[in-house]
Amino acid sequence: MTTMDVMRGPGMERLSQGAKQAASHPWAKKLGRMGYAAKGAVYAIIGVLALKLAAGQGGRTTDSHGAVDTVAHGPFGLVLLSVLVVGLLGFVVWRFAQAFADTEEKGSDGKGLAARAMYFLSGAIYASLALFAAKMVVGASQGRGKGTQGWTATLMEQPFGRVLVALVGLGILGFAVKQFHKAWKGKFLEKLTLTGLAAQQRHWVERVSRFGIAARGMVFAVIGIFLVRSAVDANPGEAKGLGEALAVVARQPAGDVLLGVVAAGLVAYAAYMVLQARYRRL
């Protein structure tokens, strides 16, 4: 059963009504704001580590799991990690509210259901990250899972596996294009309540947010390209995750500069998430 089937399945209307009631509760919105802040913290860690690498001051390229691991092994790691788990769970709750309660008013036509399905998938991804972090809090031993190359190899083993991997890659490329379009058009500003800010402050909110969204789009474009290449060459080893995509950027001519720009963009995206937590209309 696909995510779209879930959105259209039996009992969806009843589930939607219950989800709308839950999403209207003040605590649901508080969890949503905590969630955006937690997502911002994850991207901030990824961006800062990459910035340090670009500047030759240590650091490394990593993904969201690596960011969680960095928190766990830092000062006050257990306390901060516990806070991060709560925040990530808040983001999961709000993503599912966006999917089932349609808090973004996407509607129930094909386009709307597709958008809501993306919220659902995002919630599932961050639920997995929250579980990973929660296991670290309680001291449960765990690996990092299969990673991008692992699940790519598993997918390729299925009937029409290379086609499926290519479709995933093209889907991620489409998402990257959507991020570029979002940064260019600036419609995300319509969801922020910035009336209390001075004109200069609103100007910087817009610039930082555009930069961050575009940088995230660049990273996802790299991920999508390598997934498509992986499918064409039938080589799962060519697939790249977030950390590996940043490493690819670092290996290009003038890689330190490029990595520094993209890393600064990810920090800007983290700031955009914090702005969402503070000013987004929920």
Secondary structure, DSSP 8 states (H G I E B T S, - for coil): --HHHHHHSTTHHHHHHHHHHHHTSHHHHHHHHHHHHHHHHHHHHHHHHHHHHHTTSS-----HHHHHHHHHTSTTHHHHHHHHHHHHHHHHHHHHIIIII-TT---SSHHHHHHHHHHHHHHHHHHHHHHHHHHHHTT------SHHHHHHHHHHTSTTHHHHHHHHHHHHHHHHHHHHHHHHH-GGGGGB--TTS-HHHHHHHHHHHHHHHHHHHHHHHHHHHHHHHHHHHT-GGG---HHHHHHHHHTSTTHHHHHHHHHHHHHHHHHHHHHHHHHB--
